[in-house]
Amino acid sequence: MRDNHLSRRRFLLNMAIAAPAGSLIVSKAAMAEELPKLSLDDPLAVGLQYVEDATTSTAANYKAGNTCDNCLQIQGNAGDAYRPCAIVPGKSVAAAGWCSAWVAKP
């Protein structure tokens, strides 16, 4: 016969594991809308040659048609003007933008 008794120690351990994971799932969606936009003068943006309008890029490795929207690094909801990016934690980037970390989606 299986013991269904949940000890206080086991309960607290389960809560310690489950609570942070649950809050990440809930807050990830909320955070996507609240992320500040990456400023063009941010040192990371400057280093990545980030522009909010890909067609204005003067970077040697920019190719017409490449945008954040079709980059592997972009996250969030398709169609949103600004979305989170794996390369720029805590900030959102313009879907119409481009940076030197651009990688084609498979």
C-alpha positions as CSV (number, residue, x, y, z in Angstrom):
1,M,0.0,0.0,0.0
2,R,1.3,3.4,-1.0
3,D,1.7,6.1,1.7
4,N,0.0,9.3,0.5
5,H,1.2,11.2,3.5
6,L,3.0,14.4,2.6
7,S,5.5,15.4,5.2
8,R,6.0,19.0,5.9
9,R,9.6,18.7,4.6
10,R,8.5,17.2,1.3
11,F,5.7,19.8,1.0
12,L,8.2,22.7,1.5
13,L,10.6,21.1,-0.9
14,N,7.9,20.8,-3.6
15,M,6.9,24.4,-3.0
16,A,10.4,25.7,-3.3
17,I,10.8,24.0,-6.6
18,A,7.3,24.6,-8.1
19,A,6.8,28.2,-7.0
20,P,9.7,29.8,-8.9
21,A,9.0,27.8,-12.0
22,G,5.3,28.9,-12.0
23,S,6.2,32.5,-11.5
24,L,8.6,32.4,-14.4
25,I,5.9,31.1,-16.7
26,V,3.4,33.8,-15.6
27,S,5.8,36.7,-15.5
28,K,7.5,35.9,-18.9
29,A,4.3,36.9,-20.8
30,A,3.8,39.9,-18.6
31,M,7.5,41.0,-18.9
32,A,7.4,40.8,-22.7
33,E,5.1,43.8,-22.8
34,E,6.9,45.7,-20.1
35,L,10.5,45.5,-21.4
36,P,12.1,48.9,-22.2
37,K,13.2,49.4,-25.7
38,L,16.9,49.0,-26.5
39,S,18.3,52.5,-26.8
40,L,20.3,53.2,-29.9
41,D,23.1,54.8,-27.7
42,D,23.2,51.8,-25.4
43,P,26.7,50.3,-25.5
44,L,25.4,46.9,-26.4
45,A,23.3,48.4,-29.3
46,V,26.4,50.3,-30.5
47,G,28.6,47.2,-30.3
48,L,26.0,45.2,-32.2
49,Q,25.4,48.0,-34.8
50,Y,21.7,47.8,-33.9
51,V,19.3,49.9,-35.9
52,E,15.5,50.1,-35.4
53,D,14.9,50.2,-39.2
54,A,17.0,47.6,-41.0
55,T,16.9,49.5,-44.3
56,T,19.0,52.2,-42.7
57,S,21.8,49.9,-41.7
58,T,25.3,50.8,-43.1
59,A,26.9,47.7,-41.7
60,A,29.1,45.8,-44.2
61,N,27.5,42.4,-43.2
62,Y,23.8,43.7,-43.5
63,K,21.8,42.0,-46.3
64,A,18.6,43.5,-47.6
65,G,15.6,41.6,-46.2
66,N,17.3,40.7,-42.9
67,T,15.3,42.0,-39.9
68,C,15.0,41.2,-36.3
69,D,11.6,39.7,-37.2
70,N,13.2,37.0,-39.3
71,C,16.1,36.4,-36.9
72,L,16.5,33.3,-34.8
73,Q,17.2,35.4,-31.7
74,I,13.8,37.2,-31.6
75,Q,11.3,36.0,-29.0
76,G,7.7,37.0,-28.1
77,N,4.6,37.3,-30.3
78,A,4.9,37.5,-34.0
79,G,3.4,40.7,-35.2
80,D,4.5,42.8,-32.2
81,A,6.5,45.9,-33.2
82,Y,8.9,45.4,-30.3
83,R,9.9,42.1,-28.9
84,P,12.4,40.5,-26.5
85,C,15.7,39.3,-28.0
86,A,17.9,36.5,-26.7
87,I,21.0,38.7,-27.3
88,V,19.7,41.7,-25.5
89,P,18.4,40.5,-22.1
90,G,15.9,42.8,-20.3
91,K,15.2,45.0,-23.4
92,S,13.0,44.8,-26.4
93,V,14.1,45.4,-30.0
94,A,12.3,46.6,-33.0
95,A,10.9,43.8,-35.2
96,A,11.9,45.9,-38.2
97,G,15.4,46.4,-36.8
98,W,18.6,44.6,-37.4
99,C,21.9,44.0,-35.6
100,S,25.2,42.2,-36.4
101,A,24.1,39.1,-34.3
102,W,21.4,38.4,-36.9
103,V,21.0,34.6,-37.6
104,A,18.4,33.2,-40.1
105,K,15.6,31.2,-38.6
106,P,15.8,27.6,-39.7
